[in-house]
């Protein structure tokens, strides 16, 4: 066999038809497991190219195994795809989507360039077949040729409209290759045109220039390993070997091997280095798998990912960790020797464990507890960077205050977290260049624009705090943290922070099921969901019920209890529920409630205002 590397487009450049044998399975890739990870790989190379990072390593998309098929002279050369047919097919679909997007943007020259990698040209025996660079199995050919030859998203949708069976709640799915095309088409539109009013990356440049730059990335930076079989090679044996289910090495294992191989080559005592610096990473803590995004990974891999991101100030996909680390080490030469490298990794590993398992009394306990409650892991590279700076307790207190204010205000205003990875990496770069201080973070966060980065001012914060139904958008851990901090504000500075044997429970003061025991103004009963469904819009009971359904989920109507009420107690009328609440909580935040003779929308709004004044002081902008 002949093994060599090749760019993806170089594989499609030759006048040949890559034919998927009929015994191969149909096209089975889907969005979650394959299309999205592939797009993330391509998008990452696009970003590096547009940002001018020309020295970034090439990305390998995997291996292709090709077997020569006897072809009469003068015909298009045919090669059978023994392994890699799903990947090849998907790349053709992506190229078709890229071509059609270029056409829509009036970049006809680029669209024509894409065509060269989708179609063979010149003399051919059967142009209906030979013109395609990839030829799938028989059952997939119709949808594949539609995707490649439609020439536009609109034409493809006309060929494959949504179909709905009688009485079905959802339409039938389109053919899988059509769905793949639509997925990539949507991603390209978001990347090059922006989304939700946010400008695209490098929007200052014309779209033609950005599309051309990214096309050159497709041509030069996305690679595959091509295995060409020779006459005596057994395709089936090679296929089975490549697809053997061995236990894969984790990225942290690969890095360990790489580091200690270099230590051995340098004549260092690997045993001593392991005991002193690396043995801690073989603790069960580091092997424990945790969820990050849609992936489940051991903590050791996540640590190495966040460590490298903190050093580079760039997003490091975990599956590229080993290649990126090697490239960074060889390019930047950040350590004087392997001992210094291991010492830094061990020290920052200890820092990472402090972040994951903060100890009460540690000056990072507050901000780490907040990040855990609000499920924000993208801040870890920034925290690792700051912990290397040996900042004092007072500076950390200010830093914690800035980060909490920014993130909590955004959570209350329901502004989303999708851009946090980019924001925290930009903060990591900022503190390295402008200074390790709370003031640097404050300036950088105040400069953020748009819904994806805005730090809400007091007016926006108040509007959401008083009027938005936040039970739901803020889950229990977030609400427990928020009300725990508010509760602490009722105590003197000399009071010890309350600790609970178990997490407090979130309680609706006016219950969620209020209709039976909590009449509306005028002592009339409210309406439940089914009654509201049929009621007139102007019906006073309907208007009052809808307003109450919003008010009951606002922060003014929520609190925490040290022990949970059962459902029958929770839904009692106020005069009987209040003493039950007293039995379950004497927290300072609840003491004023027990003075209230009634509890309705007016009291909810008043309490919301009172809590907001405290929130302004706890989380100032």
C-alpha positions in Angstrom: 0.0 0.0 0.0 1.0 3.6 -0.5 0.3 6.0 2.3 0.5 9.8 1.9 -1.1 12.9 3.1 -3.2 15.2 0.9 -5.4 18.2 1.2 -9.1 17.4 0.9 -9.5 19.4 -2.3 -6.4 17.7 -3.9 -8.3 14.4 -3.6 -11.2 15.9 -5.6 -8.9 17.6 -8.0 -7.9 14.6 -10.1 -10.1 13.4 -13.0 -11.5 10.4 -11.2 -14.7 9.0 -9.8 -14.5 7.8 -6.2 -17.0 5.0 -6.1 -18.6 3.6 -3.0 -19.1 -0.1 -3.4 -22.7 -1.4 -3.3 -22.0 -3.5 -0.2 -21.2 -0.4 1.8 -23.9 1.0 4.1 -26.0 3.9 3.1 -25.2 7.5 4.2 -25.8 7.6 7.9 -24.1 10.7 9.3 -26.2 13.0 11.4 -26.0 16.5 12.8 -25.1 15.9 16.4 -22.5 13.2 16.0 -20.8 14.1 12.7 -22.0 17.2 10.8 -21.6 19.6 13.7 -18.1 18.3 14.8 -17.0 18.5 11.2 -18.3 22.1 10.8 -16.6 23.1 14.1 -13.3 21.8 12.6 -13.8 23.7 9.4 -15.0 26.8 11.2 -12.0 26.8 13.4 -9.6 26.8 10.4 -11.7 29.6 8.8 -11.4 31.7 12.0 -7.6 31.1 12.2 -7.3 32.1 8.5 -9.4 35.3 8.8 -7.5 36.3 12.0 -4.2 35.9 10.2 -2.9 32.9 12.1 -1.1 31.4 9.2 1.3 29.3 11.3 -1.6 27.2 12.8 -1.1 23.5 12.2 -3.0 21.8 9.4 -6.1 19.8 10.6 -6.4 16.1 9.6 -9.9 15.0 9.0 -9.1 11.3 9.0 -8.1 8.5 6.7 -9.3 7.4 3.3 -8.6 3.9 1.9 -8.9 3.7 -1.9 -8.6 0.7 -4.1 -7.8 1.0 -7.9 -10.6 -0.4 -10.1 -9.8 -1.6 -13.6 -10.9 1.1 -16.0 -10.8 0.9 -19.9 -8.4 3.4 -21.5 -10.1 6.7 -22.1 -12.6 6.4 -19.3 -12.6 8.4 -16.1 -10.4 6.6 -13.6 -12.5 4.8 -11.0 -11.3 4.1 -7.5 -13.3 2.2 -4.9 -13.7 3.8 -1.5 -12.9 1.0 1.0 -13.0 3.3 4.1 -14.0 6.9 4.5 -17.1 7.1 2.2 -19.2 8.9 4.8 -16.6 11.6 5.2 -16.0 12.0 1.4 -19.7 12.2 0.7 -20.2 14.8 3.5 -17.3 16.9 2.2 -18.9 16.9 -1.3 -22.2 18.1 0.2 -20.3 20.8 2.1 -18.6 22.0 -1.1 -22.0 22.1 -2.8 -23.4 24.3 0.0 -20.3 26.5 -0.2 -20.6 26.9 -4.0 -24.3 27.8 -3.7 -23.6 30.3 -0.9 -20.9 32.0 -3.1 -23.4 32.2 -5.9 -26.0 34.0 -3.7 -23.3 36.5 -2.6 -22.5 37.3 -6.3 -19.1 35.5 -6.0 -19.6 33.7 -9.3 -15.8 33.1 -9.8 -15.5 31.3 -6.5 -18.7 29.3 -7.2 -17.1 28.2 -10.5 -13.9 27.3 -8.7 -15.9 25.1 -6.3 -17.5 23.3 -9.3 -14.1 22.0 -10.3 -14.0 19.9 -7.2 -17.6 18.5 -7.6 -17.5 17.6 -11.3 -15.2 15.9 -13.7 -14.8 17.6 -17.1 -13.6 16.6 -20.5 -14.2 13.4 -22.4 -16.1 10.6 -20.6 -18.0 7.5 -21.5 -21.2 8.1 -19.5 -21.5 11.8 -18.4 -24.5 11.1 -16.2 -22.2 9.1 -14.0 -18.6 9.9 -14.8 -19.1 13.7 -14.2 -19.5 13.2 -10.5 -16.3 13.1 -8.3 -18.0 10.9 -5.8 -20.5 8.2 -6.7 -22.4 6.8 -3.7 -24.3 3.5 -3.3 -27.3 2.9 -5.4 -29.9 3.9 -2.8 -28.2 7.2 -2.1 -27.6 8.3 -5.7 -30.8 10.2 -6.3 -30.5 12.4 -3.3 -26.8 12.9 -3.8 -27.2 14.0 -7.4 -30.0 16.4 -6.3 -27.7 18.0 -3.7 -24.8 18.4 -6.1 -26.6 19.5 -9.2 -29.5 21.7 -7.9 -27.2 24.7 -7.9 -29.1 26.6 -5.1 -30.8 26.0 -1.8 -34.2 27.1 -3.3 -34.0 24.6 -6.1 -33.1 21.8 -3.7 -36.0 22.7 -1.4 -38.4 22.8 -4.4 -37.2 19.2 -5.2 -37.6 18.1 -1.6 -40.5 20.0 0.0 -41.6 19.0 3.5 -44.2 16.2 3.5 -46.7 15.6 6.3 -48.7 12.5 6.8 -52.4 12.9 7.7 -52.8 13.7 11.4 -49.0 13.8 12.0 -47.7 16.4 14.4 -44.4 16.8 12.6 -43.4 16.7 8.9 -41.5 13.7 7.5 -37.7 14.3 7.5 -36.1 15.1 4.2 -33.5 12.7 2.8 -30.4 12.7 5.0 -28.0 14.2 2.5 -30.5 17.1 1.8 -30.7 17.7 5.6 -26.8 17.8 5.6 -26.8 20.4 2.9 -29.3 22.5 4.7 -27.3 22.3 7.9 -24.1 23.4 6.3 -25.9 26.1 4.3 -27.3 27.5 7.6 -23.9 27.4 9.3 -22.2 29.2 6.4 -24.9 31.9 6.4 -24.4 32.5 10.2 -20.6 32.5 9.9 -20.3 34.9 7.0 -23.4 37.1 7.5 -23.7 37.1 11.3 -26.6 36.0 13.5 -29.2 37.8 15.7 -27.9 41.2 14.7 -24.3 40.3 15.6 -21.8 41.1 12.9 -19.7 38.3 11.4 -16.0 37.8 12.1 -13.9 40.3 10.2 -17.0 42.2 9.0 -14.8 45.1 8.0 -13.7 43.1 4.9 -15.8 42.5 1.9 -17.6 39.1 1.8 -15.9 38.2 -1.4 -12.5 38.5 0.3 -13.6 36.5 3.3 -15.1 33.7 1.1 -11.9 33.6 -1.0 -9.6 33.4 2.1 -11.7 30.6 3.6 -11.7 28.7 0.3 -7.9 28.8 0.3 -8.1 27.3 3.7 -10.2 24.5 2.3 -7.5 24.1 -0.4 -4.5 24.1 1.9 -5.2 23.5 5.6 -7.7 20.6 5.8 -5.9 17.3 5.2 -6.6 13.6 5.0 -4.3 10.6 5.0 -4.8 8.6 1.8 -4.0 4.9 1.7 -3.8 3.6 -1.8 -4.0 -0.2 -2.0 -1.8 -2.1 -4.3 -2.7 -5.2 -6.3 -1.8 -7.7 -3.5 -3.4 -5.9 -0.6 -6.6 -7.4 0.9 -9.1 -4.5 1.2 -11.3 -6.3 3.8 -8.4 -7.1 6.2 -7.2 -3.5 6.0 -10.8 -2.2 6.6 -11.2 -4.4 9.7 -7.8 -3.4 11.1 -8.6 0.3 10.7 -11.9 -0.1 12.4 -10.8 -2.3 15.3 -12.3 -1.2 18.5 -9.1 -0.7 20.7 -9.3 1.5 23.8 -8.2 4.9 22.5 -5.6 6.9 24.3 -6.9 10.1 26.0 -5.3 13.4 25.0 -3.7 13.7 28.4 -2.2 10.2 27.9 -0.7 11.3 24.6 0.7 14.5 26.2 2.2 12.5 29.1 3.9 10.1 26.6 5.2 13.1 24.6 6.6 14.9 27.6 8.3 12.0 29.2 9.7 10.8 25.9 11.4 14.2 25.6 12.5 14.0 29.2 14.1 10.6 28.5 15.8 11.9 25.4 17.2 14.8 27.4 18.8 12.3 29.9 16.5 13.3 32.8 15.4 10.9 35.5 11.8 10.2 34.3 10.9 8.3 37.5 11.8 11.2 39.8 10.0 13.7 37.4 6.9 11.5 37.4 6.8 11.2 41.2 7.3 14.9 41.8 5.2 16.4 39.1 2.9 13.9 37.3 1.8 11.2 39.8 -1.0 13.6 41.0 -2.7 13.3 37.6 -3.1 9.6 38.1 -5.4 10.2 41.0 -9.1 9.2 40.6 -10.1 12.9 40.6 -8.4 13.4 37.2 -9.9 10.3 35.6 -13.5 11.1 36.6 -15.6 12.0 33.6 -17.6 15.2 33.6 -19.9 16.8 31.1 -18.7 19.8 29.2 -21.1 21.0 26.5 -22.3 17.9 24.6 -19.2 15.9 25.4 -18.2 13.8 28.4 -14.5 13.9 29.1 -12.1 13.0 32.0 -11.0 16.0 34.1 -7.4 15.5 33.0 -8.3 16.3 29.4 -10.4 19.3 30.4 -7.6 20.7 32.5 -5.1 20.4 29.7 -7.6 22.1 27.3 -8.1 25.0 29.7 -4.4 25.2 30.5 -3.5 25.6 26.8 -6.3 28.0 26.2 -5.1 30.1 29.1 -1.6 30.3 27.6 -2.7 30.9 24.0 -5.8 33.0 24.6 -7.4 30.8 21.8 -10.1 28.2 21.8 -8.6 24.7 21.8 -11.0 21.9 20.7 -10.3 19.0 23.0 -9.9 16.5 20.2 -7.0 18.6 18.8 -5.3 19.0 22.1 -2.3 16.9 21.5 -1.5 18.4 18.1 -2.1 22.0 19.4 0.1 21.4 22.4 3.0 20.1 20.4 2.6 22.9 17.9 2.6 25.5 20.6 5.6 24.0 22.3 7.6 23.9 19.1 6.6 27.3 18.0 6.7 29.4 21.2 9.2 27.4 23.2 7.5 28.6 26.4 9.7 26.6 28.9 13.4 26.5 29.4 13.3 22.7 29.7 11.1 19.7 30.4 11.4 20.1 34.2 10.1 23.7 34.0 7.3 22.4 31.8 6.3 19.7 34.2 6.6 22.1 37.2 4.2 24.5 35.5 1.7 21.8 34.6 1.7 20.5 38.2 1.3 23.9 39.7 -1.5 24.9 37.4 -3.1 21.4 37.9 -3.3 22.2 41.6 -4.9 25.6 40.7 -7.4 23.8 38.5 -8.3 21.5 41.4 -8.8 24.5 43.6 -11.3 25.9 41.0 -13.2 22.6 40.7 -13.3 21.8 44.5 -13.0 25.3 46.2 -12.4 25.1 49.9 -14.4 27.5 52.2 -11.9 30.1 53.3 -10.0 30.1 50.0 -10.2 33.6 48.5 -11.4 32.1 45.2 -14.2 30.2 47.0 -16.9 32.8 46.2 -16.3 33.2 42.5 -15.8 29.5 42.0 -19.0 28.7 43.9 -20.8 31.2 41.7 -19.4 29.7 38.5 -20.5 26.2 39.6 -24.0 27.3 40.5 -24.4 29.1 37.1 -22.7 26.3 35.2 -20.1 28.5 33.6 -16.9 26.5 32.7 -15.6 28.8 30.0 -14.1 31.1 32.6 -11.6 28.5 33.7 -8.7 29.7 31.4 -9.1 33.2 32.8 -9.0 31.9 36.4 -5.9 29.8 35.7 -4.2 32.9 34.2 -5.1 35.0 37.2 -4.0 32.4 39.7 -0.5 32.4 38.1 -0.2 36.1 38.9 -0.2 35.6 42.7 -2.8 38.4 43.3 -3.7 39.4 46.8 -7.0 38.8 48.6 -8.3 42.3 48.0 -7.7 42.2 44.3 -9.4 38.8 44.0 -12.4 40.2 45.9 -12.7 42.9 43.3 -12.2 40.5 40.4 -14.9 38.2 41.9 -17.2 41.2 42.2 -16.7 42.2 38.6 -17.2 38.7 37.1 -20.3 38.0 39.3 -21.9 41.3 38.5 -21.4 40.8 34.7 -22.6 37.2 34.7 -25.5 37.5 37.2 -26.9 40.6 35.6 -26.8 38.9 32.2 -28.5 35.7 33.6 -31.3 37.8 35.2 -31.8 39.6 31.9 -31.7 36.2 30.1 -29.1 37.4 27.6 -27.6 34.0 26.9 -24.2 32.4 27.3 -23.4 31.3 23.7 -20.6 33.9 23.3 -18.9 33.4 26.7 -16.1 31.3 25.3 -15.0 34.1 23.0 -15.5 36.7 25.8 -13.4 34.9 28.4 -10.6 34.1 26.0 -10.5 37.8 25.1 -10.3 38.7 28.8 -7.5 36.2 29.2 -5.6 38.0 26.5 -6.4 41.4 28.0 -5.0 40.6 31.5 -1.8 39.3 30.0 -1.3 42.4 27.9 -2.9 45.2 30.0 -2.4 44.0 33.6 -3.7 41.4 36.0 -6.4 43.5 37.7 -10.1 43.9 38.3 -9.9 47.2 36.4 -8.6 45.5 33.3 -11.6 43.1 33.4 -14.0 45.9 34.1 -12.8 48.0 31.1 -12.9 45.0 28.7 -16.4 43.9 29.8 -17.8 47.5 29.6 -16.6 47.6 26.0 -18.7 44.5 25.0 -21.6 45.3 22.7 -24.8 43.6 21.5 -27.0 41.1 23.4 -24.2 38.4 23.3 -21.8 40.6 25.3 -23.7 43.5 26.9 -23.2 44.2 30.7 -26.7 45.3 31.6 -27.0 48.7 33.3 -29.2 49.3 36.3 -32.3 50.2 34.3 -32.2 47.0 32.2 -31.3 45.0 35.3 -34.2 46.4 37.3 -36.7 45.8 34.5 -35.9 42.1 34.3 -35.6 41.8 38.1 -39.0 43.3 38.8 -41.1 42.2 35.8 -39.6 39.2 34.1 -40.8 35.7 35.2 -37.4 34.2 36.1 -38.5 31.0 37.6 -37.5 28.6 34.8 -34.9 30.7 33.0 -33.0 30.6 36.3 -32.9 27.0 37.6 -32.8 26.0 41.2 -28.9 26.2 41.8 -28.9 29.7 40.4 -31.9 30.8 42.4 -30.4 29.3 45.6 -27.2 31.1 45.1 -28.9 34.4 44.3 -31.2 34.3 47.3 -28.4 33.0 49.5 -26.4 36.1 48.7 -29.4 38.3 49.3 -30.0 36.6 52.6 -26.4 37.3 53.7 -27.1 41.0 53.0 -29.6 41.1 55.8 -26.9 40.1 58.3 -24.2 42.2 59.8 -20.6 42.1 58.5 -19.6 40.3 61.7 -22.2 37.5 61.3 -20.9 34.2 60.0 -22.2 33.1 56.7 -24.9 30.5 57.1 -24.1 26.9 56.0 -26.7 24.3 55.4 -26.7 20.6 56.0 -28.4 20.3 52.6 -29.2 22.8 49.8 -32.1 25.1 50.6 -35.2 24.7 48.5 -36.8 27.4 46.3 -40.3 28.3 47.3 -43.0 30.3 45.6 -44.6 32.5 48.3 -47.8 32.7 46.2 -47.9 29.1 45.0 -47.7 27.9 41.5 -51.1 26.3 41.9 -52.8 29.4 43.3 -56.3 29.3 41.7 -58.1 27.3 44.5 -57.0 29.2 47.6 -55.8 32.6 46.3 -58.7 34.6 44.9 -58.1 37.6 42.6 -58.9 41.2 43.5 -62.6 41.4 44.4 -62.5 37.9 45.9 -63.2 36.2 42.6 -61.6 32.9 41.6 -58.9 32.8 39.0 -58.8 30.7 35.9 -56.7 27.6 35.2 -55.0 26.9 31.9 -57.9 25.2 30.2 -60.3 28.0 31.3 -57.9 30.6 30.0 -57.6 28.7 26.7 -61.3 29.4 26.0 -61.8 32.7 27.7 -62.2 36.0 25.9 -59.1 38.2 25.8 -60.9 41.0 27.7 -62.5 38.9 30.4 -61.4 40.5 33.7 -60.8 37.1 35.3 -58.6 36.1 32.4 -56.7 39.4 32.4 -56.1 39.1 36.2 -55.1 35.4 35.9 -52.6 36.0 33.2 -51.0 38.9 35.1 -50.8 36.7 38.2 -49.2 33.8 36.3 -46.4 36.2 35.3 -46.1 37.8 38.8 -45.9 34.5 40.6 -42.7 33.6 38.8 -40.9 36.9 39.3 -38.1 37.3 41.9 -40.4 39.2 44.3 -42.5 36.1 44.8 -39.6 33.7 45.3 -37.5 32.8 48.4 -35.5 30.0 49.9 -36.4 27.7 52.8 -34.1 25.6 54.9 -36.4 22.6 54.5 -38.9 22.1 51.7 -42.7 22.4 52.1 -44.8 19.5 50.8 -47.2 20.3 48.0 -50.3 20.5 50.2 -48.6 23.0 52.5 -47.2 25.0 49.6 -50.6 25.5 48.0 -52.4 26.7 51.2 -54.0 30.1 51.5 -51.6 32.8 52.9 -53.0 32.9 56.4 -52.3 29.1 56.8 -49.2 28.9 54.7 -47.4 31.6 56.5 -47.0 29.7 59.9 -46.0 26.6 58.0 -43.2 28.7 56.3 -42.1 29.9 59.7 -41.6 26.4 60.8 -39.4 25.7 57.8 -37.2 28.8 57.8 -36.1 31.6 60.1 -33.7 33.0 57.5 -33.3 36.7 57.7 -34.6 37.2 54.2 -37.9 35.8 55.2 -38.5 37.5 58.5 -40.3 40.5 56.9 -42.8 38.1 55.2 -44.3 37.0 58.5 -45.5 40.6 59.1 -47.6 40.6 55.9 -51.3 40.2 56.5 -51.9 39.7 52.7 -49.8 38.6 49.8 -50.8 39.6 46.3 -49.4 41.3 43.2 -48.8 44.6 45.0 -46.7 42.9 47.8 -44.8 40.9 45.2 -43.8 44.1 43.3 -42.9 45.9 46.6 -40.7 43.0 47.7 -39.1 42.9 44.2 -38.1 46.6 44.6 -36.7 46.0 48.0 -34.7 43.0 46.9 -33.5 45.0 43.8 -32.0 47.7 46.0 -29.9 45.0 47.7 -29.0 43.4 44.4 -27.7 46.7 43.1 -25.3 46.9 46.0 -24.3 43.3 45.8 -23.7 43.3 42.1 -22.8 46.9 41.1 -21.8 47.7 37.5 
